[in-house]
Amino acid sequence: MLGSLETEVLSALRDLGQGPARDVRRALERRGVRVAYTTVATTLSRLFDKGLVSRRRETCRGGERYVYRPANVEQKYLRNLLRGVVAMFGPAGVVHLNEEIAKLDPSQEQELRRRLRLE
């Protein structure tokens, strides 16, 4: 699960498309979210560790920096959610999840599988 700041940072990055921590901080500020540059950089690093953003090094004035881009967030989030269900509830959670999926309209099930890239 994502915290509120992680969600805000990810949303700001998604709106930007890509950018370094400084640009993400400015985007947050335009949204009324005031946070230190170091906090944004740390949050982006944590999102990278979770696989929710990708990054590349870029040379800039003063050295190097990371330029971040949102990963396929929906797929990663849904997969992490499924892993969480399995970890928290074990076989009973999987059975319940399967029962809920069975209640879906076939087109909804197909869309869910497509979004998870299970087909």
Beta strands, then each sheet from edge to edge (+ up, - down):
strand 1: 53-60
strand 2: 63-70
sheet 1: 1+ 2-
end
